[in-house]
Amino acid sequence: MKKQDFIKAVAWTAGVSQDAVSRVLTSMIDTITAELKAGREVNITGFGAYKVSKRASRNGVNPRTGESIKIPAMKSPVFRAGKTLKEAVR
């Protein structure tokens, strides 16, 4: 399901306009992104949690040349599904 399909489905289910759902979804994504940038976790009870995982630098190999390269440390967003979501999918 693509973003536009998701917006249509939520608008139809909630009985509101697609424009309103689009604004809310964009606002939600922006808020989660801002919180993660600030290093904070976002918990949505019954759905899951978004957090930032810190990955240490490590050595790797360039698959084309076989040359050893250093992969820098980085932060990566992580989503951990909540119990209710896990049970619903099972």
N, C-alpha and C positions, 0 to 999 in steps of 0.2 A: 504494500500500500504506500503510495506516494503522499507527500504532504498535502497536495490539493484534494486527493481522495479522502484523506483523513479529515480535513476541514469540512468537506461535504457531508461525511458520515456523522460527525459530531453536530453539525448544524441541523441536520435532519432529525437526529435523536433528541437533541435539546430543544428543538423548535425555535431556534434563533437564526439570524442571518449568517451567511458565510463570512461576510465582512467582519462581524462581531467576533466570530470564532477565530478568524485569521489574526485579528488584533490581539486577542487574548493569548493565542498560541505564540505569537511573536514576542509578546511581553514575557510570557513564561520562560521561553528559551533565553531571552536576554537576561532575565533575573538569575536563572540557574548559571549561565555563563559568568556573570559578574561575581556571584558567590564563589564559584570554583576558582576564578582568577584571584580572588582575595584569600584563597586557601581554606575556605569554609566548606562544610558538608551540607548538602540539601537532602532532608529526609521527607518523604511523602508517605505517611502511614498507610499501610495496606498495598502500596505500589512498589516502593523501593527507595534506594538511597544513591545519590550521586556524590562522588568524592574525587579527590585528586591523589593519584598514586605517584610516588617519586621513584624513578628508575635510575639506578646508579650507572655511571659510565662503565663501559665494558669493551673488550676487544672483539672484533669480528673479522670476517673474511669477505673480500669483494668476490662474488661468485664468477664474474667475468675474467678477472685477472689472477685470482688466487692470492692477491696481495692482502696482507694484514692491515686492518684499519682500526682506528679508535672511534667507537660510537659514544658521543657525548651523553652526559646525564641529562634527563629530561623529566618533565611532569606530564602525566597522561590522565585524561578523565576516565573514570571507572563507574559503571552502573552495577549495583548489587540489587537483584530482585528481592522484594519482600515476601514474606510467608504467604500472604493472601494471593499475590500474583502467581507464585510458584504452584500453589494448590489449584488455582483456576486453570492453569495451563496443563497440568497433569490430567 
